[in-house]
Amino acid sequence: TLPLKEGGNIVCGNATRIPWEDVCPKDKNAEIYILGNPPYFGAKELLPDQKEDMNIVLSDLGNAKRLDYIGCWFKKAADYTAESFAKYAFVSTDSISQGEQVSLIWPYIFSKKLEIFFAYQPFKWTNNAKNQAGVTVVIIGIRNVSNDPKFIWSNDVYKKSNNISPYLIDASPVYMQQRNDPLSSLPKMILGSSGFDGGHLLLSPDEKNDFISKDSRAEKYIRRFMSGSDFLKGTERYCLWINDNDIADAQKISDIANRLDACKKFRLSGGRDAKKAAAVPHRFFYRTHRDTPAILFPKTTSGRREYVPAGFVDGNTIISNASFVVYDADAYIFGILSSKVHCIWLGVTSAKMNTSYRYSVNLTYNTFPIPSLTEKQKETITTHVYNVLEEREKHSEKTMAELYDPDKMPDGLREAHHHLDLAVERCYRSKQFTSDEERLEYLFKLYEDMTAKEKAGGLL
């Protein structure tokens, strides 16, 4: 009966605090298997006791605070299994094999001379409960390094594998290291601008029109403002954008002066950096904008989409810090960001929140491996980019979110993206890829080769 009580070989307690060998002593004459479905809590959802569990178990890993709670079980099991006959397998949320989590926990596991010997790639969790948790899970088996076979399952199909990477594909056990600059020949991607203004520098379309109708001079200081969500949903917003040499004239407009005064009061109520910015309430708190055309790339996107919708914006549009931006980028860069291979790459290197992906510049964009492109290849990709944009224009009454809903995507747009995919993938190899897994395996091998050349000081 529940709750479990100590009795026989059953021990009720906190598995992060109890020494596992006290419960199950290692025996060279016995095979030991550890099976489980450890509790899942994201790093930001932990209770005080669970945070203390993390500190106790993961203190020697460094950035333990950014790991999910499930990392405790993988660490404890690795310590128990190392140099023993034991094996362990856990059902886990797929976060353990995605994004930053990989670089935080897997190097330690591999340092114990352990390996993944079987893996079920991500699948939706189902059970007989009425209120099922809407999560995607993986199953991972770990043992001491061995020449015995390894297997990867995908749905009901499995294959023998030479190596299983922490991303649960047939590849060497490499993991993404955060990079400040692109590995490939890509322009820099940066975060958009942030107001930290309490909303006082932002305007709705009605407020914008009201400002201008009262005083036409206000139009000079109002610009279109766009976040990733605005772009996807077609939301129209504006902001005050005032250069330092225009502040005196701008403050002569009463509506603007009132907004700047409110912004100053808001910042004075904040922390140290906000208080410093209170002296210049006309400025965005974090300014990265350049008066040049740019590619907007949403920071968050639905995991249901086959592609992440990117967009071109003009030099007058202020892109918010809820999205990323590439300034002065050639059109072929838009094609690469909009391709299936890039979307597949972000699916394992960026973090997943519920059913959405949170894009990472340092782990996804800067690590994305691309071969050196010829001018002809760039021109071919650019041609297909314009075809994608033309198909979008045919459905201008729909939002990007509607156009890229996988169940509602127009056939013409889907076809244009398919041809763009083929053009991008031909830059990698002439033979067409047959599956997403094959694409990933190729990308990881290329990443491994490129980083090896980089470390050796060779040309990429």
N, C-alpha and C positions, 0 to 999 in steps of 0.2 A: 504494500500500500504506500501511497504518497503522504507526506514527504518521506524520502528514503532515510533510513537510519543505519548507523554502522552495524554490520553483522556479517559474519563470514568474510568474503572477499569484497563486499560492497562497502564503500566508504563515501559518506556524504560530507562534502566540504568544498572549499574554494580551490579549484584546480590550479589557479595561478599562484597560490600560496603554499600548498602542500607539496613536499618533495615527492615526485612520482615514484622514485625507487622505494620509498617507504610503503607505497600501496602495492606496487608490482616490482619486486626485486628482480634484477637482471639475472638470467640463468642461461649459461652457455649451452645447456642441453635442451633448452626449450625454444620454440619459435614464439615470438611475442608480436602481437598485432595491436595497434592502437587505432580505434575507429571512433569517429565522432562528428557531431554537427555543433561546433562551438557557437556560443552566443555572438550575435553581431551588433555592434554599436559603432557608428562613425566617430572619428576623433573629437567632433564637436558635440557629441550626444552623451558623453560619459558622465556618470555620477561620481561624486568625490571618491568613494571606495574603489571604483573602477579605475580612476586616474591613478590612485595609489598602487593598484595592481600593475598598471602599465609601468610605473616608475620602478617597482621592484623587479619585474621580469625583464624589462627592456632597457635598463639603465646603461648597459654597455653597448647599445646600438647607436647612440648619438641622438638622432632626430626622432626619438620614440614618440614624442607628443603628436607627431603628424601621422602616425600609424593608426589604423583601425584596431579596435579591441581584439579582434580575432588574431592579430599578430602575436599576442601572448601565447596562444596555443601552438602556433607554428614554431615559435622560439623554444618553448618548453619541450615540445616533442622532438625538435632537432637535438637539443642537449641530451635528452634521454636516449635517443636512437643512435647517436654518434658512437662509433666503435663498439657496436653491439649487434646482436642478431635481430633486433627489432625492426619493424616497419610501421609506418603510420599512414593513415589516409583520412582526410577530413572533407566533409561537405562545407563549402565556404561561399560567401558572396564573391562575385567575380572581381571585386576590388583588389583582391590579393594578387591578381595577375594583370593589373592595369595601372597606368599612370605612375605617379610618384611612389606608390606603395611598393612597386617591384624593386626599386633601387634602395628602399629602406630595409626590407626584410630578407630578400633572396641572397644578396652577397654573403650574409651571415650563414644562411643555411648551406650554401655551397662550400663555404670555408670549412665546414665540418666534414667535408668529403662525402656529402650526401647528394643524391640525384633524384629527379622525378622519374618514376618508372611507369606510371600510368596517369592519364589525365582525361577527364570528361570536359570538353570545351563548353563554354557558357550555354546554359539552358534555363528556361523559366521554371521556377520552383512550383510544384503542384503537390497537393496532398488532399486528404479527405476532410479537412477542417472547413467550417462554413466561411470564415473570414481568412482566406489565404493571403499570406504576405506577398505583395507584388514585387518579388525580387528575382534577379538572375543569379544563378549559382554555378559553381564548378565543383568537381570532385578531383582531388589531387592526392596521389600516393607517393610517398617518399621513402627511400631506403639508402643504405650505404652503397657507394659506387660499385657496380657489378657489370659483368658481361652478359647477364641474363637479358632477355628481350624486354623492350619497352613498347607501350601501346598508347595510342591517342584515339579517343572516341569522339565522334561528332554525330549527334542524333543517335541512330541505331547502327552506324557504320564505324568500324574501327580499323586502324592500320598499324603496322609495325613501324617503329621509329628508331632512328639511330641515336638521336638526342631529343630531349624535350626541354624547351626553353621555359623560363618563368612566365612567358606569355602564352604557354600551352600550345606551341606549334613545333613542328619538326625543324629545329634549328639549334645552334650552339647556345649554351646557357649564358648569353650576353644580355645586358639590360641597359636601358637608356640612362645616360648620365645627363644631367641638366647642362645645357650649353647657353652661353650668352650671345653667341653669334651662329649663323647658319652653317651647317656642315657642307651644304651644297651651295652653288652659285645663285643664291636667292637674295633679294634686297631685304633690308631689316624690317621686321614686323614689330610694331610697338602698340602699347595701350593707348586708347583715346584720351581725351581731356576730361578732367573732373572738376566740377564746380565747388563741391563742399560748401554749399551756399544756403542750405535749407530750402532750396527751390526758389529762392528769390531772384536768381538770374535767369530762370526759365519762364517761358511764356507759352500759353496755348494760342491757337490761331486767333481766337476772339480777342485775347489780351493784346496780341501783336497788332491786330487791326485797330483796336481801341487806342493804343499808344500812338499809332501813326495818324489816326483821324483827329486826335487832340493836338498833335504837334508833328508835322511832317518831317521835322529834323530827326525824329527818333528812328526813321527807317534806316539811316546810315549805321546805326548801332545794333541792328537786329539781324540775326542770321538763322538759317535752318539748323536745327539741332537733331542729331539722330543717334540712337543706340541700336544695338543689334536687334532688340525686340521691336523697336520702332520700324526698322527696315523690314523685318519679317511680317509684321502685322499691318504695315501701311499707316502707322500712327504719325500724325503731323505735329511737330513741336518746334519751338524756336527758343533762342536764348539771346541775352545781351552779350555782345562781344565788343569790348571797348579797349582800344590801344592806349598806352600810357600818355601819348601826346594829344589824345582826344578827350581826356577825362574832364578838363575844365569846361569844354563846350557841352559834353554829354550831361554834366550835372546841372546845366541850365534848364534841362527838360525835367519838369517836376515829377512825372511818373518814374523816370529813370533814377532821379535823385532819391526818391522814396525807396525804390528797390535796393539801391546801394546802401542806404542807411540800414535797412532791415538785414541785409547780408552782413554788414559790419557787426551788428548786434549779435547775430547768430554765431559768427566766428569768435567773438569775444567770450562767448559762453562755452567754447570748446577747449581742447587741449592746447599744448604749447605751440605746435605748428599752426593750428587754426588761429590762435591769438596773433601770431606774427602776420598771417595773411589778412587779418582784420584791417591792417594799415592800407591795404590795396583791395578794397571790396569790389572794385570793378573787374578784377582779374579772376579767371578760373584758378582754382587752387592748384591744379596740375595741368599745365599747358603743353600739349605736344603738337597742336595744330600747325599745319603749314598751308599757305594759300595756293596749293597745287592739287590737281586731281589725285584721287586715291582709290584704293580698293578697301572696302569695308568687309570685315570677316567677323560674324557673330561670335561672342565668347561662349554662349550656351546654345546648343542645338538639340532637337529631339532625336533620340536614338532610333526612331522609326524611319527617319528620312534616309533615302539612298545616297543623297548628296547634301552637302552643306551649302545653302544658297549664299554666295558672295555677291557683292554689288559694287558698281562704280559710282563714286560721288564726286561732285565738282569741288573746286577749291574754296567755295564760299560756305560749304557745309561743315559744321563742327561735329566731329564724331566723338561720342561719349566714351567714358572708360568702361562701359558695359559691352564694349566690342573692341576688336583689334583693327589696326589700320596699316596699310603698306602705301607709303607715299611715292609718287613718281614711278609707279610700277608699269612695266610693259604689259600688254594685254595677255601675253602667253602665261604670265604669272597667275592671272585670274583663272586660266584654263587648268593649271596645275592644282590650284586650291580647290577647284570645282570638280576634280577628277575622282573616280572611284578608288584609285590606288591611294590617294591622299586621305580619303574618307576612311578607308580600311586601316590605314596607319594610325589615324587619330583614335580609332576605336579601341586600340590596345595601349597607346602611349598617353592619351589624355584620361583624366579621371571621369568616372561616371557617377552621376547623382540621380538616384531613382532610375528613370528611363531616359535621362538626358545626358549629353556629354558636355563637360566643361573644358574647353580647349586650352591647351598649354603651349605657349610660345617656346619656352625653354626645353620642353620634353617632346613636343610634336613638330612644330614648324622648324626649329633649329636643328633637329635630328633627322628630318626627312631626307632620305637619300635620293638624289637625282643625278643621273649621268650628265656629263658635259653635253650640252645641246648645240647642234649646228644651227646656223641662221635659217636654213630651210625647214628644220623641225620646228623652230619657233614660229615661223610664218604659217606652217600647217596648223599648229595649235591655235594660233590667232584667228585663222579663218573659221575654225569650229567654234571659237568663243563668240564671234559675231553671229554665227548661226543660232547659238543658244540665246543670245540677247534678242535676236529677231523673233524667236519663238515666244519668248517672254512677252514681247510687245504685242503679239497677237492676242494676248489675254490680259491686257493692261487693267482690266476691271477687277482682276483677282490679286490678292496679296501674295507675297512670296511664300507665306505659310501654306496658303491654299494651293499654289502651283506645285509645291514640293511635298504635299501630302502624298505618300506612296499610293494611296487608294484613289486619288483624284488627279494625279499628274497627267496633263494633256499628252496625247500620243506623240505629237510633233516635238514637244520639249524633251520627252523621254528619248526619242530617236536622236535628237541633236546631241544630247548628253552621251548617248551610246557611241556616236561617232567621235566625239571629243575624247572619250575614254580610250578608244582604239588608237587615236593619234598620240595620246600621252603614253600609252603602254608600248607603242612601237619605238619610243625613245629608249625603253629598257631592253627590249629584245624583239626580234622579228616574229617569233612564234607566239601566237595568241595564248594568253593565260586561260586555263580551264576552270579555275575556282578561286575564291577569295583566299583560301588557305595557301594555294600555290603562289598567289601574289604576295602574301605576307612572308612566306619563306624566302622568296626572291629578294624582297626588300630588306629583310634582316641580314641576308648574306651580303648584299651590297653595302649595307650600313657597316657590317663588320669589316669588309675590305677597305672601305673609305676611311674609317677611323684608324685602321692599322696603318694605312699609307700616311695619314695625317701625323700619327705618332712617330713614324719613321722619317718624317720631314719630306715625304714625296709629294709630287703634284697630284691633285685630285682630278 
